[in-house]
């Protein structure tokens, strides 16, 4: 009688533990797929950081960098760089992270 009850309890615990374990494994798989996709997208980008965006902007347009922030440029990920020219004029430069193209607004 005790053996039958023990067997039933073990079977029930395995049945309830299995979906939880499956969800954990599936969740891990989904998280690693998201991380891999983000890594692939970053590899496709020509500009991968704010520092690179600043370098490109300063190479093409002289001035002091006041601010850099992530933004969308022509539907692509990119950066908006706020510059102060030597004449005292504040202007913005957009850096398209996918293409590396730099344009002044």
Biopython code that builds the backbone (N, CA, C, O; Angstrom):
import numpy as np
from Bio.PDB.StructureBuilder import StructureBuilder

atoms = [
    (1, "UNK", "N", (0.821, -1.192, 0.000)),
    (1, "UNK", "CA", (0.000, 0.000, 0.000)),
    (1, "UNK", "C", (0.872, 1.266, 0.000)),
    (1, "UNK", "O", (0.622, 2.203, -0.758)),
    (2, "UNK", "N", (1.907, 1.275, 0.871)),
    (2, "UNK", "CA", (2.805, 2.428, 0.921)),
    (2, "UNK", "C", (3.568, 2.571, -0.401)),
    (2, "UNK", "O", (3.810, 3.684, -0.866)),
    (3, "UNK", "N", (3.941, 1.446, -0.993)),
    (3, "UNK", "CA", (4.683, 1.479, -2.246)),
    (3, "UNK", "C", (3.820, 2.043, -3.359)),
    (3, "UNK", "O", (4.307, 2.822, -4.178)),
    (4, "UNK", "N", (2.557, 1.670, -3.409)),
    (4, "UNK", "CA", (1.643, 2.165, -4.438)),
    (4, "UNK", "C", (1.431, 3.670, -4.271)),
    (4, "UNK", "O", (1.437, 4.419, -5.248)),
    (5, "UNK", "N", (1.246, 4.100, -3.035)),
    (5, "UNK", "CA", (1.055, 5.524, -2.761)),
    (5, "UNK", "C", (2.307, 6.320, -3.142)),
    (5, "UNK", "O", (2.208, 7.390, -3.742)),
    (6, "UNK", "N", (3.484, 5.792, -2.791)),
    (6, "UNK", "CA", (4.746, 6.435, -3.143)),
    (6, "UNK", "C", (4.896, 6.538, -4.655)),
    (6, "UNK", "O", (5.324, 7.573, -5.167)),
    (7, "UNK", "N", (4.544, 5.462, -5.379)),
    (7, "UNK", "CA", (4.649, 5.452, -6.839)),
    (7, "UNK", "C", (3.736, 6.502, -7.454)),
    (7, "UNK", "O", (4.121, 7.183, -8.404)),
    (8, "UNK", "N", (2.544, 6.634, -6.923)),
    (8, "UNK", "CA", (1.587, 7.625, -7.423)),
    (8, "UNK", "C", (2.115, 9.043, -7.170)),
    (8, "UNK", "O", (2.027, 9.908, -8.042)),
    (9, "UNK", "N", (2.660, 9.271, -5.976)),
    (9, "UNK", "CA", (3.197, 10.594, -5.656)),
    (9, "UNK", "C", (4.384, 10.947, -6.562)),
    (9, "UNK", "O", (4.499, 12.082, -7.026)),
    (10, "UNK", "N", (5.248, 9.986, -6.807)),
    (10, "UNK", "CA", (6.391, 10.232, -7.691)),
    (10, "UNK", "C", (5.907, 10.534, -9.102)),
    (10, "UNK", "O", (6.411, 11.450, -9.752)),
    (11, "UNK", "N", (4.936, 9.770, -9.574)),
    (11, "UNK", "CA", (4.405, 9.981, -10.926)),
    (11, "UNK", "C", (3.770, 11.365, -11.044)),
    (11, "UNK", "O", (3.965, 12.056, -12.044)),
    (12, "UNK", "N", (3.003, 11.774, -10.017)),
    (12, "UNK", "CA", (2.381, 13.097, -10.036)),
    (12, "UNK", "C", (3.434, 14.208, -10.013)),
    (12, "UNK", "O", (3.306, 15.205, -10.724)),
    (13, "UNK", "N", (4.462, 14.033, -9.204)),
    (13, "UNK", "CA", (5.490, 15.073, -9.136)),
    (13, "UNK", "C", (6.251, 15.186, -10.458)),
    (13, "UNK", "O", (6.632, 16.286, -10.857)),
    (14, "UNK", "N", (6.472, 14.074, -11.131)),
    (14, "UNK", "CA", (7.136, 14.121, -12.431)),
    (14, "UNK", "C", (6.263, 14.796, -13.479)),
    (14, "UNK", "O", (6.757, 15.543, -14.324)),
    (15, "UNK", "N", (4.966, 14.528, -13.417)),
    (15, "UNK", "CA", (4.045, 15.146, -14.384)),
    (15, "UNK", "C", (3.980, 16.655, -14.195)),
    (15, "UNK", "O", (3.923, 17.400, -15.173)),
    (16, "UNK", "N", (3.987, 17.111, -12.951)),
    (16, "UNK", "CA", (3.905, 18.557, -12.715)),
    (16, "UNK", "C", (5.235, 19.242, -12.930)),
    (16, "UNK", "O", (5.263, 20.415, -13.302)),
    (17, "UNK", "N", (6.345, 18.544, -12.706)),
    (17, "UNK", "CA", (7.667, 19.151, -12.882)),
    (17, "UNK", "C", (8.046, 19.251, -14.356)),
    (17, "UNK", "O", (8.773, 20.163, -14.749)),
    (18, "UNK", "N", (7.569, 18.338, -15.155)),
    (18, "UNK", "CA", (7.967, 18.289, -16.556)),
    (18, "UNK", "C", (7.607, 19.562, -17.324)),
    (18, "UNK", "O", (8.470, 20.081, -18.032)),
    (19, "UNK", "N", (6.369, 20.104, -17.225)),
    (19, "UNK", "CA", (6.069, 21.341, -17.958)),
    (19, "UNK", "C", (6.904, 22.528, -17.480)),
    (19, "UNK", "O", (7.274, 23.388, -18.279)),
    (20, "UNK", "N", (7.200, 22.574, -16.183)),
    (20, "UNK", "CA", (8.003, 23.666, -15.660)),
    (20, "UNK", "C", (9.406, 23.582, -16.242)),
    (20, "UNK", "O", (9.969, 24.587, -16.676)),
    (21, "UNK", "N", (9.962, 22.385, -16.247)),
    (21, "UNK", "CA", (11.296, 22.215, -16.801)),
    (21, "UNK", "C", (11.295, 22.530, -18.291)),
    (21, "UNK", "O", (12.229, 23.151, -18.798)),
    (22, "UNK", "N", (10.246, 22.104, -18.991)),
    (22, "UNK", "CA", (10.161, 22.372, -20.425)),
    (22, "UNK", "C", (10.066, 23.876, -20.683)),
    (22, "UNK", "O", (10.686, 24.393, -21.612)),
    (23, "UNK", "N", (9.278, 24.579, -19.846)),
    (23, "UNK", "CA", (9.154, 26.027, -20.015)),
    (23, "UNK", "C", (10.498, 26.710, -19.759)),
    (23, "UNK", "O", (10.864, 27.656, -20.457)),
    (24, "UNK", "N", (11.229, 26.224, -18.751)),
    (24, "UNK", "CA", (12.531, 26.814, -18.464)),
    (24, "UNK", "C", (13.480, 26.605, -19.628)),
    (24, "UNK", "O", (14.196, 27.527, -20.022)),
    (25, "UNK", "N", (13.492, 25.413, -20.177)),
    (25, "UNK", "CA", (14.370, 25.128, -21.305)),
    (25, "UNK", "C", (13.948, 25.946, -22.509)),
    (25, "UNK", "O", (14.794, 26.501, -23.209)),
    (26, "UNK", "N", (12.627, 26.027, -22.763)),
    (26, "UNK", "CA", (12.130, 26.806, -23.896)),
    (26, "UNK", "C", (12.446, 28.290, -23.700)),
    (26, "UNK", "O", (12.836, 28.973, -24.647)),
    (27, "UNK", "N", (12.276, 28.793, -22.463)),
    (27, "UNK", "CA", (12.586, 30.193, -22.174)),
    (27, "UNK", "C", (14.056, 30.482, -22.418)),
    (27, "UNK", "O", (14.405, 31.528, -22.966)),
    (28, "UNK", "N", (14.912, 29.568, -22.015)),
    (28, "UNK", "CA", (16.346, 29.732, -22.240)),
    (28, "UNK", "C", (16.652, 29.758, -23.731)),
    (28, "UNK", "O", (17.461, 30.561, -24.197)),
    (29, "UNK", "N", (16.001, 28.874, -24.470)),
    (29, "UNK", "CA", (16.207, 28.832, -25.921)),
    (29, "UNK", "C", (15.765, 30.142, -26.558)),
    (29, "UNK", "O", (16.446, 30.672, -27.436)),
    (30, "UNK", "N", (14.628, 30.662, -26.116)),
    (30, "UNK", "CA", (14.131, 31.919, -26.676)),
    (30, "UNK", "C", (15.083, 33.069, -26.339)),
    (30, "UNK", "O", (15.350, 33.922, -27.186)),
    (31, "UNK", "N", (15.599, 33.096, -25.099)),
    (31, "UNK", "CA", (16.517, 34.162, -24.712)),
    (31, "UNK", "C", (17.820, 34.091, -25.501)),
    (31, "UNK", "O", (18.350, 35.117, -25.926)),
    (32, "UNK", "N", (18.333, 32.879, -25.694)),
    (32, "UNK", "CA", (19.579, 32.785, -26.445)),
    (32, "UNK", "C", (19.353, 33.123, -27.911)),
    (32, "UNK", "O", (20.260, 33.643, -28.562)),
    (33, "UNK", "N", (18.174, 32.843, -28.446)),
    (33, "UNK", "CA", (17.880, 33.213, -29.832)),
    (33, "UNK", "C", (17.829, 34.734, -29.969)),
    (33, "UNK", "O", (18.312, 35.282, -30.960)),
    (34, "UNK", "N", (17.254, 35.415, -28.989)),
    (34, "UNK", "CA", (17.191, 36.880, -29.014)),
    (34, "UNK", "C", (18.598, 37.461, -28.932)),
    (34, "UNK", "O", (18.929, 38.397, -29.660)),
    (35, "UNK", "N", (19.421, 36.911, -28.052)),
    (35, "UNK", "CA", (20.794, 37.402, -27.915)),
    (35, "UNK", "C", (21.581, 37.180, -29.197)),
    (35, "UNK", "O", (22.346, 38.052, -29.610)),
    (36, "UNK", "N", (21.407, 36.031, -29.828)),
    (36, "UNK", "CA", (22.123, 35.751, -31.071)),
    (36, "UNK", "C", (21.666, 36.682, -32.181)),
    (36, "UNK", "O", (22.478, 37.142, -32.983)),
    (37, "UNK", "N", (20.351, 36.965, -32.231)),
    (37, "UNK", "CA", (19.820, 37.864, -33.255)),
    (37, "UNK", "C", (20.364, 39.281, -33.063)),
    (37, "UNK", "O", (20.721, 39.948, -34.034)),
    (38, "UNK", "N", (20.424, 39.735, -31.814)),
    (38, "UNK", "CA", (20.967, 41.064, -31.539)),
    (38, "UNK", "C", (22.439, 41.125, -31.916)),
    (38, "UNK", "O", (22.909, 42.134, -32.442)),
    (39, "UNK", "N", (23.163, 40.053, -31.649)),
    (39, "UNK", "CA", (24.581, 40.009, -32.008)),
    (39, "UNK", "C", (24.763, 40.046, -33.517)),
    (39, "UNK", "O", (25.661, 40.727, -34.011)),
    (40, "UNK", "N", (23.920, 39.319, -34.264)),
    (40, "UNK", "CA", (24.002, 39.328, -35.725)),
    (40, "UNK", "C", (23.724, 40.720, -36.268)),
    (40, "UNK", "O", (24.399, 41.188, -37.185)),
    (41, "UNK", "N", (22.703, 41.389, -35.683)),
    (41, "UNK", "CA", (22.357, 42.733, -36.165)),
    (41, "UNK", "C", (23.504, 43.698, -35.890)),
    (41, "UNK", "O", (23.803, 44.555, -36.722)),
    (42, "UNK", "N", (24.147, 43.570, -34.733)),
    (42, "UNK", "CA", (25.248, 44.468, -34.419)),
    (42, "UNK", "C", (26.419, 44.218, -35.366)),
    (42, "UNK", "O", (27.136, 45.157, -35.712)),
    (43, "UNK", "N", (26.627, 42.976, -35.790)),
    (43, "UNK", "CA", (27.707, 42.687, -36.713)),
    (43, "UNK", "C", (27.446, 43.316, -38.079)),
    (43, "UNK", "O", (28.391, 43.643, -38.797)),
    (44, "UNK", "N", (26.181, 43.488, -38.444)),
    (44, "UNK", "CA", (25.837, 44.087, -39.731)),
    (44, "UNK", "C", (26.027, 45.599, -39.731)),
    (44, "UNK", "O", (26.123, 46.210, -40.795)),
    (45, "UNK", "N", (26.081, 46.208, -38.551)),
    (45, "UNK", "CA", (26.196, 47.657, -38.454)),
    (45, "UNK", "C", (27.631, 48.101, -38.708)),
    (45, "UNK", "O", (28.583, 47.434, -38.300)),
    (46, "UNK", "N", (27.771, 49.232, -39.385)),
    (46, "UNK", "CA", (29.098, 49.794, -39.624)),
    (46, "UNK", "C", (29.537, 50.680, -38.464)),
    (46, "UNK", "O", (30.732, 50.880, -38.247)),
    (47, "UNK", "N", (28.559, 51.212, -37.715)),
    (47, "UNK", "CA", (28.858, 52.032, -36.542)),
    (47, "UNK", "C", (28.217, 51.341, -35.343)),
    (47, "UNK", "O", (26.995, 51.208, -35.274)),
    (48, "UNK", "N", (29.052, 50.900, -34.397)),
    (48, "UNK", "CA", (28.557, 50.087, -33.285)),
    (48, "UNK", "C", (28.535, 50.801, -31.940)),
    (48, "UNK", "O", (28.127, 50.203, -30.945)),
    (49, "UNK", "N", (28.960, 52.055, -31.880)),
    (49, "UNK", "CA", (28.971, 52.751, -30.595)),
    (49, "UNK", "C", (28.849, 54.262, -30.789)),
    (49, "UNK", "O", (29.027, 54.788, -31.887)),
    (50, "UNK", "N", (28.542, 54.934, -29.694)),
    (50, "UNK", "CA", (28.465, 56.392, -29.722)),
    (50, "UNK", "C", (29.836, 56.988, -30.045)),
    (50, "UNK", "O", (29.944, 58.000, -30.738)),
    (51, "UNK", "N", (30.870, 56.343, -29.533)),
    (51, "UNK", "CA", (32.223, 56.836, -29.763)),
    (51, "UNK", "C", (32.575, 56.817, -31.258)),
    (51, "UNK", "O", (33.177, 57.759, -31.772)),
    (52, "UNK", "N", (32.194, 55.738, -31.944)),
    (52, "UNK", "CA", (32.436, 55.667, -33.385)),
    (52, "UNK", "C", (31.637, 56.729, -34.128)),
    (52, "UNK", "O", (32.135, 57.325, -35.084)),
    (53, "UNK", "N", (30.403, 56.970, -33.696)),
    (53, "UNK", "CA", (29.573, 58.001, -34.327)),
    (53, "UNK", "C", (30.218, 59.370, -34.166)),
    (53, "UNK", "O", (30.228, 60.165, -35.105)),
    (54, "UNK", "N", (30.758, 59.651, -32.981)),
    (54, "UNK", "CA", (31.424, 60.934, -32.734)),
    (54, "UNK", "C", (32.648, 61.069, -33.624)),
    (54, "UNK", "O", (32.881, 62.138, -34.190)),
    (55, "UNK", "N", (33.439, 60.002, -33.761)),
    (55, "UNK", "CA", (34.622, 60.052, -34.620)),
    (55, "UNK", "C", (34.250, 60.403, -36.061)),
    (55, "UNK", "O", (34.890, 61.248, -36.688)),
    (56, "UNK", "N", (33.212, 59.747, -36.579)),
    (56, "UNK", "CA", (32.787, 60.021, -37.952)),
    (56, "UNK", "C", (32.276, 61.449, -38.108)),
    (56, "UNK", "O", (32.593, 62.132, -39.082)),
    (57, "UNK", "N", (31.480, 61.891, -37.131)),
    (57, "UNK", "CA", (30.922, 63.248, -37.206)),
    (57, "UNK", "C", (32.030, 64.297, -37.149)),
    (57, "UNK", "O", (32.005, 65.262, -37.913)),
    (58, "UNK", "N", (33.001, 64.119, -36.252)),
    (58, "UNK", "CA", (34.084, 65.093, -36.112)),
    (58, "UNK", "C", (35.037, 65.060, -37.299)),
    (58, "UNK", "O", (35.643, 66.077, -37.636)),
    (59, "UNK", "N", (35.174, 63.905, -37.935)),
    (59, "UNK", "CA", (36.040, 63.807, -39.118)),
    (59, "UNK", "C", (35.468, 64.634, -40.266)),
    (59, "UNK", "O", (36.210, 65.250, -41.031)),
    (60, "UNK", "N", (34.128, 64.639, -40.377)),
    (60, "UNK", "CA", (33.502, 65.342, -41.496)),
    (60, "UNK", "C", (33.137, 66.785, -41.153)),
    (60, "UNK", "O", (33.181, 67.659, -42.019)),
    (61, "UNK", "N", (32.781, 67.036, -39.905)),
    (61, "UNK", "CA", (32.371, 68.380, -39.473)),
    (61, "UNK", "C", (33.166, 68.767, -38.234)),
    (61, "UNK", "O", (33.110, 68.077, -37.216)),
    (62, "UNK", "N", (33.894, 69.851, -38.317)),
    (62, "UNK", "CA", (34.699, 70.309, -37.180)),
    (62, "UNK", "C", (33.796, 70.928, -36.127)),
    (62, "UNK", "O", (32.792, 71.562, -36.453)),
    (63, "UNK", "N", (34.154, 70.744, -34.870)),
    (63, "UNK", "CA", (33.413, 71.365, -33.788)),
    (63, "UNK", "C", (33.511, 70.559, -32.510)),
    (63, "UNK", "O", (34.056, 69.455, -32.482)),
    (64, "UNK", "N", (32.970, 71.139, -31.458)),
    (64, "UNK", "CA", (32.961, 70.501, -30.145)),
    (64, "UNK", "C", (31.662, 69.711, -29.983)),
    (64, "UNK", "O", (30.580, 70.230, -30.258)),
    (65, "UNK", "N", (31.766, 68.464, -29.541)),
    (65, "UNK", "CA", (30.584, 67.620, -29.350)),
    (65, "UNK", "C", (29.904, 68.022, -28.043)),
    (65, "UNK", "O", (30.520, 68.031, -26.977)),
    (66, "UNK", "N", (28.619, 68.352, -28.154)),
    (66, "UNK", "CA", (27.843, 68.732, -26.976)),
    (66, "UNK", "C", (27.025, 67.567, -26.436)),
    (66, "UNK", "O", (26.838, 67.437, -25.226)),
    (67, "UNK", "N", (26.531, 66.708, -27.355)),
    (67, "UNK", "CA", (25.658, 65.620, -26.927)),
    (67, "UNK", "C", (25.596, 64.559, -28.019)),
    (67, "UNK", "O", (25.672, 64.866, -29.209)),
    (68, "UNK", "N", (25.454, 63.303, -27.591)),
    (68, "UNK", "CA", (25.270, 62.189, -28.526)),
    (68, "UNK", "C", (24.165, 61.311, -27.973)),
    (68, "UNK", "O", (24.141, 61.001, -26.782)),
    (69, "UNK", "N", (23.252, 60.913, -28.846)),
    (69, "UNK", "CA", (22.209, 59.990, -28.404)),
    (69, "UNK", "C", (21.795, 59.073, -29.541)),
    (69, "UNK", "O", (21.909, 59.415, -30.718)),
    (70, "UNK", "N", (21.315, 57.906, -29.159)),
    (70, "UNK", "CA", (20.819, 56.951, -30.151)),
    (70, "UNK", "C", (19.548, 57.503, -30.773)),
    (70, "UNK", "O", (18.739, 58.139, -30.098)),
    (71, "UNK", "N", (19.379, 57.254, -32.067)),
    (71, "UNK", "CA", (18.164, 57.705, -32.753)),
    (71, "UNK", "C", (17.973, 56.871, -34.011)),
    (71, "UNK", "O", (18.816, 56.041, -34.354)),
    (72, "UNK", "N", (16.874, 57.096, -34.681)),
    (72, "UNK", "CA", (16.609, 56.443, -35.963)),
    (72, "UNK", "C", (17.020, 57.388, -37.074)),
    (72, "UNK", "O", (16.698, 58.576, -37.043)),
    (73, "UNK", "N", (17.735, 56.854, -38.060)),
    (73, "UNK", "CA", (18.168, 57.649, -39.208)),
    (73, "UNK", "C", (17.724, 56.911, -40.461)),
    (73, "UNK", "O", (18.232, 55.833, -40.771)),
    (74, "UNK", "N", (16.778, 57.495, -41.174)),
    (74, "UNK", "CA", (16.214, 56.878, -42.381)),
    (74, "UNK", "C", (15.692, 55.466, -42.106)),
    (74, "UNK", "O", (15.839, 54.568, -42.935)),
    (75, "UNK", "N", (15.087, 55.284, -40.945)),
    (75, "UNK", "CA", (14.522, 53.987, -40.585)),
    (75, "UNK", "C", (15.531, 52.994, -40.036)),
    (75, "UNK", "O", (15.158, 51.890, -39.640)),
    (76, "UNK", "N", (16.790, 53.366, -40.006)),
    (76, "UNK", "CA", (17.850, 52.500, -39.490)),
    (76, "UNK", "C", (18.277, 52.974, -38.101)),
    (76, "UNK", "O", (18.044, 54.127, -37.738)),
    (77, "UNK", "N", (18.897, 52.093, -37.332)),
    (77, "UNK", "CA", (19.469, 52.561, -36.070)),
    (77, "UNK", "C", (20.603, 53.541, -36.364)),
    (77, "UNK", "O", (21.284, 53.421, -37.382)),
    (78, "UNK", "N", (20.799, 54.495, -35.483)),
    (78, "UNK", "CA", (21.845, 55.479, -35.710)),
    (78, "UNK", "C", (22.039, 56.370, -34.507)),
    (78, "UNK", "O", (21.619, 56.049, -33.396)),
    (79, "UNK", "N", (22.678, 57.486, -34.747)),
    (79, "UNK", "CA", (23.008, 58.418, -33.671)),
    (79, "UNK", "C", (22.785, 59.847, -34.132)),
    (79, "UNK", "O", (22.952, 60.176, -35.306)),
    (80, "UNK", "N", (22.404, 60.686, -33.180)),
    (80, "UNK", "CA", (22.286, 62.119, -33.404)),
    (80, "UNK", "C", (23.388, 62.775, -32.579)),
    (80, "UNK", "O", (23.471, 62.589, -31.365)),
    (81, "UNK", "N", (24.229, 63.544, -33.259)),
    (81, "UNK", "CA", (25.364, 64.195, -32.597)),
    (81, "UNK", "C", (25.143, 65.703, -32.657)),
    (81, "UNK", "O", (24.990, 66.273, -33.737)),
    (82, "UNK", "N", (25.127, 66.343, -31.491)),
    (82, "UNK", "CA", (24.960, 67.793, -31.394)),
    (82, "UNK", "C", (26.352, 68.414, -31.283)),
    (82, "UNK", "O", (27.126, 68.070, -30.390)),
    (83, "UNK", "N", (26.657, 69.328, -32.194)),
    (83, "UNK", "CA", (27.984, 69.946, -32.259)),
    (83, "UNK", "C", (27.910, 71.462, -32.122)),
    (83, "UNK", "O", (26.900, 72.086, -32.449)),
    (84, "UNK", "N", (28.991, 72.031, -31.636)),
    (84, "UNK", "CA", (29.149, 73.482, -31.581)),
    (84, "UNK", "C", (30.313, 73.831, -32.496)),
    (84, "UNK", "O", (31.445, 73.407, -32.263)),
    (85, "UNK", "N", (30.028, 74.607, -33.541)),
    (85, "UNK", "CA", (31.082, 74.962, -34.505)),
    (85, "UNK", "C", (32.025, 76.000, -33.891)),
    (85, "UNK", "O", (31.741, 76.581, -32.844)),
    (86, "UNK", "N", (33.148, 76.215, -34.569)),
    (86, "UNK", "CA", (34.121, 77.214, -34.109)),
    (86, "UNK", "C", (33.542, 78.634, -34.165)),
    (86, "UNK", "O", (34.014, 79.533, -33.470)),
    (87, "UNK", "N", (32.503, 78.823, -35.009)),
    (87, "UNK", "CA", (31.825, 80.132, -35.119)),
    (87, "UNK", "C", (30.792, 80.339, -34.014)),
    (87, "UNK", "O", (30.230, 81.428, -33.897)),
    (88, "UNK", "N", (30.534, 79.314, -33.200)),
    (88, "UNK", "CA", (29.529, 79.410, -32.144)),
    (88, "UNK", "C", (28.147, 78.959, -32.573)),
    (88, "UNK", "O", (27.170, 79.219, -31.870)),
    (89, "UNK", "N", (28.040, 78.280, -33.727)),
    (89, "UNK", "CA", (26.748, 77.798, -34.234)),
    (89, "UNK", "C", (26.531, 76.353, -33.774)),
    (89, "UNK", "O", (27.408, 75.503, -33.922)),
    (90, "UNK", "N", (25.349, 76.095, -33.214)),
    (90, "UNK", "CA", (24.991, 74.739, -32.794)),
    (90, "UNK", "C", (24.270, 74.053, -33.956)),
    (90, "UNK", "O", (23.343, 74.612, -34.543)),
    (91, "UNK", "N", (24.705, 72.845, -34.274)),
    (91, "UNK", "CA", (24.061, 72.085, -35.348)),
    (91, "UNK", "C", (24.088, 70.593, -35.019)),
    (91, "UNK", "O", (24.836, 70.137, -34.154)),
    (92, "UNK", "N", (23.251, 69.858, -35.736)),
    (92, "UNK", "CA", (23.122, 68.421, -35.507)),
    (92, "UNK", "C", (23.622, 67.642, -36.714)),
    (92, "UNK", "O", (23.467, 68.066, -37.859)),
    (93, "UNK", "N", (24.217, 66.511, -36.436)),
    (93, "UNK", "CA", (24.679, 65.596, -37.466)),
    (93, "UNK", "C", (24.056, 64.238, -37.169)),
    (93, "UNK", "O", (24.063, 63.783, -36.025)),
    (94, "UNK", "N", (23.521, 63.596, -38.196)),
    (94, "UNK", "CA", (22.954, 62.253, -38.064)),
    (94, "UNK", "C", (23.953, 61.244, -38.605)),
    (94, "UNK", "O", (24.539, 61.451, -39.668)),
    (95, "UNK", "N", (24.145, 60.162, -37.882)),
    (95, "UNK", "CA", (25.027, 59.089, -38.316)),
    (95, "UNK", "C", (24.200, 57.819, -38.427)),
    (95, "UNK", "O", (23.668, 57.321, -37.435)),
    (96, "UNK", "N", (24.097, 57.302, -39.641)),
    (96, "UNK", "CA", (23.363, 56.065, -39.897)),
    (96, "UNK", "C", (24.280, 54.899, -39.526)),
    (96, "UNK", "O", (25.321, 54.701, -40.152)),
    (97, "UNK", "N", (23.893, 54.128, -38.506)),
    (97, "UNK", "CA", (24.749, 53.050, -38.016)),
    (97, "UNK", "C", (24.856, 51.901, -39.010)),
    (97, "UNK", "O", (25.862, 51.192, -39.039)),
    (98, "UNK", "N", (23.830, 51.719, -39.817)),
    (98, "UNK", "CA", (23.851, 50.609, -40.776)),
    (98, "UNK", "C", (24.783, 50.898, -41.948)),
    (98, "UNK", "O", (25.548, 50.028, -42.366)),
    (99, "UNK", "N", (24.720, 52.110, -42.476)),
    (99, "UNK", "CA", (25.505, 52.459, -43.657)),
    (99, "UNK", "C", (26.788, 53.220, -43.335)),
    (99, "UNK", "O", (27.722, 53.227, -44.137)),
    (100, "UNK", "N", (26.839, 53.862, -42.161)),
    (100, "UNK", "CA", (27.982, 54.706, -41.822)),
    (100, "UNK", "C", (27.898, 56.091, -42.416)),
    (100, "UNK", "O", (28.832, 56.880, -42.271)),
    (101, "UNK", "N", (26.798, 56.409, -43.083)),
    (101, "UNK", "CA", (26.624, 57.716, -43.736)),
    (101, "UNK", "C", (26.407, 58.803, -42.680)),
    (101, "UNK", "O", (25.679, 58.607, -41.706)),
    (102, "UNK", "N", (27.056, 59.953, -42.894)),
    (102, "UNK", "CA", (26.964, 61.090, -41.986)),
    (102, "UNK", "C", (26.305, 62.235, -42.743)),
    (102, "UNK", "O", (26.710, 62.554, -43.861)),
    (103, "UNK", "N", (25.277, 62.867, -42.134)),
    (103, "UNK", "CA", (24.613, 63.983, -42.799)),
    (103, "UNK", "C", (24.275, 65.068, -41.778)),
    (103, "UNK", "O", (23.944, 64.786, -40.627)),
    (104, "UNK", "N", (24.369, 66.304, -42.231)),
    (104, "UNK", "CA", (24.070, 67.450, -41.362)),
    (104, "UNK", "C", (22.615, 67.844, -41.557)),
    (104, "UNK", "O", (22.112, 67.867, -42.681)),
    (105, "UNK", "N", (21.943, 68.154, -40.450)),
    (105, "UNK", "CA", (20.534, 68.605, -40.524)),
    (105, "UNK", "C", (20.471, 70.088, -40.703)),
    (105, "UNK", "O", (19.381, 70.654, -40.786)),
]
sb = StructureBuilder()
sb.init_structure("model")
sb.init_model(0)
sb.init_chain("A")
sb.init_seg("    ")
for serial, (resi, resn, name, xyz) in enumerate(atoms, 1):
    if name == "N":
        sb.init_residue(resn, " ", resi, " ")
    sb.init_atom(name, np.array(xyz, "f"), 0.0, 1.0, " ", f" {name:<3s}", serial, name[0])
structure = sb.get_structure()
